[in-house]
Amino acid sequence: MIIVNDLRPGQTLEHENNIYVVIDISHNKTAMRQMIVKTKVKNLRTGSIVELTFTGGDKVEPAHIDKKQMQYLYSDEEFVFFMDNETYDQIQIEKSKIAWELKFLKEQDIVTISMFESEILGLILPDKVALQIVECEPAVKGDTATSASKNAKLETGLEIKVPLFINEGEIVLVTTADGKYSSRA
């Protein structure tokens, strides 16, 4: 058990049959009352961010999240298939559960899968991924009156805005948090 006064950002906990990771925490202590501990947490099953309030001294159950490196094999209409490179065990995850992450994955990529007691919570992506541009608008000389960017389609199907000097066939770094162009690879 963890005393809520000792919670820190990044810690995982189990509360009311949900698994949370602490994003932010604040303590409020007044002279006449017990300490109130407000935590901003992310539900690891649904992805929603909520605020939980505890009384100082309350205890919560820690949640041990396992992380496993796996290789992205292929996907079909409903599922995405991954393989453990050590044991060769295969798992499948519903496409709807990892729709955002799929925009940054290519077949044969190695990804980190987070699990809680054999329940698959999702994928952990790196901050940036390198992807090749397969389709790109031509740059028009002198066309910088509005914004100096153009549309580009990546090998995973993701469409992003890139600077005018980027051409088809180039490899670019894309930020996985917001899906935006970062730099050339």
C-alpha positions in Angstrom: 0.0 0.0 0.0 1.1 3.5 -0.8 0.2 6.5 1.4 -1.3 9.2 -0.9 1.0 11.8 0.7 3.9 10.0 -0.9 2.5 9.8 -4.4 4.8 11.3 -7.2 4.2 11.9 -10.9 4.8 8.8 -13.0 3.7 6.3 -10.2 0.9 3.9 -11.1 -1.9 3.0 -8.7 -5.1 0.9 -8.6 -8.2 2.7 -7.3 -11.9 1.6 -7.6 -11.0 -1.2 -10.2 -9.2 1.3 -12.5 -5.5 1.6 -13.2 -4.1 5.2 -13.1 -0.7 6.9 -13.6 -0.2 10.1 -11.6 0.4 13.2 -13.8 0.3 15.9 -11.1 -0.3 16.1 -7.4 -1.0 18.9 -5.0 -1.3 19.0 -1.2 -3.7 21.4 0.6 -3.3 21.8 4.3 -5.1 24.3 6.4 -4.9 24.8 10.2 -8.4 23.5 11.0 -8.7 20.6 8.6 -6.9 17.4 7.6 -4.7 17.6 4.5 -6.4 17.2 1.2 -4.4 15.5 -1.6 -5.6 16.2 -5.1 -4.1 14.1 -7.9 -4.5 14.6 -11.6 -4.3 11.0 -13.1 -4.6 9.3 -16.4 -6.7 6.1 -16.7 -4.5 3.6 -18.4 -7.5 1.6 -19.7 -9.5 4.4 -21.3 -6.9 7.2 -21.7 -9.1 9.7 -19.9 -7.6 12.2 -17.5 -9.5 12.8 -14.2 -8.9 14.3 -10.8 -9.0 12.2 -7.7 -9.2 13.7 -4.2 -8.0 11.9 -1.1 -7.6 12.7 2.6 -4.1 12.9 3.9 -3.0 9.5 5.2 -5.3 7.5 2.9 -3.7 4.4 1.3 -3.9 3.2 -2.3 -2.9 0.0 -3.9 0.2 0.2 -6.2 -0.2 -1.1 -9.7 2.8 -2.9 -11.3 2.8 -2.3 -15.0 4.9 -4.7 -17.1 6.5 -3.5 -20.3 7.5 -5.9 -23.0 9.3 -5.4 -26.3 7.4 -7.0 -29.2 7.6 -6.9 -33.0 4.7 -5.6 -35.0 3.8 -8.4 -37.5 0.7 -7.5 -39.4 -2.9 -6.4 -39.1 -6.2 -7.5 -40.4 -9.7 -6.0 -40.4 -10.1 -6.1 -36.6 -6.8 -6.9 -34.9 -3.1 -6.0 -34.9 -0.7 -8.9 -34.3 2.6 -8.7 -32.3 5.2 -11.3 -31.5 7.6 -11.6 -28.5 11.1 -12.1 -30.1 12.3 -14.2 -27.2 9.5 -16.7 -26.7 7.8 -16.3 -30.2 4.5 -16.0 -28.5 2.0 -13.9 -30.5 -0.7 -11.6 -29.1 -3.4 -9.6 -30.8 -4.8 -6.2 -29.9 -8.0 -4.6 -31.2 -7.3 -2.0 -33.9 -9.8 0.4 -32.2 -7.8 0.3 -29.0 -4.6 1.5 -30.6 -5.9 3.6 -33.6 -3.6 6.6 -32.8 -0.5 4.5 -32.4 -1.0 2.6 -35.7 -0.4 5.9 -37.6 3.3 5.6 -36.6 3.9 1.9 -37.0 5.4 0.0 -39.9 5.5 -3.8 -40.1 8.5 -5.3 -38.4 8.9 -2.3 -36.0 9.8 -3.2 -32.4 7.4 -1.6 -29.9 6.9 -1.6 -26.1 3.6 -3.0 -25.0 2.3 -2.2 -21.4 0.4 -4.9 -19.5 -1.2 -5.1 -16.1 -1.7 -8.7 -14.8 -1.7 -10.1 -18.5 -4.3 -7.4 -19.5 -2.9 -5.4 -22.4 -3.2 -1.7 -21.8 -1.6 -0.3 -25.0 1.5 0.6 -26.8 4.3 2.9 -25.6 5.7 4.9 -28.6 9.0 6.7 -28.8 8.8 10.5 -28.7 9.6 10.6 -32.5 9.6 8.1 -35.3 11.2 8.2 -38.7 8.8 7.7 -41.6 9.2 8.0 -45.4 7.2 10.4 -47.5 5.4 8.5 -50.2 3.3 11.4 -51.6 4.0 15.1 -51.5 2.7 18.2 -53.2 5.1 20.1 -55.4 6.5 23.3 -53.9 5.5 26.4 -55.8 8.2 29.0 -55.9 7.3 32.2 -54.2 4.3 30.6 -52.5 5.2 31.7 -48.9 2.6 34.4 -48.4 0.5 32.3 -46.1 2.5 29.5 -44.6 5.6 27.8 -45.8 4.3 24.3 -45.6 2.7 21.7 -47.8 0.8 18.4 -47.4 2.6 15.1 -47.4 1.4 11.5 -47.0 3.7 9.1 -45.1 4.2 5.4 -45.6 1.8 4.5 -42.8 -1.0 6.6 -44.4 -0.7 9.5 -41.9 -1.0 13.0 -43.6 1.1 15.8 -42.2 2.3 19.3 -43.1 5.9 19.6 -44.0 8.2 22.6 -45.0 8.4 23.4 -48.7 12.0 22.0 -49.0 10.9 18.5 -48.2 10.5 16.2 -51.2 8.8 12.9 -51.9 11.0 9.9 -50.9 12.7 11.7 -48.0 12.6 10.3 -44.4 11.3 12.7 -41.8 10.9 12.6 -38.0 7.3 12.9 -36.7 6.4 13.6 -33.1 4.1 10.8 -31.8 2.4 13.0 -29.2 0.7 15.3 -31.8 1.5 13.7 -35.2 3.4 16.8 -36.5 6.6 17.1 -38.5 9.7 17.6 -36.4 12.7 17.5 -38.7 14.5 15.5 -41.4 15.8 12.1 -40.3 
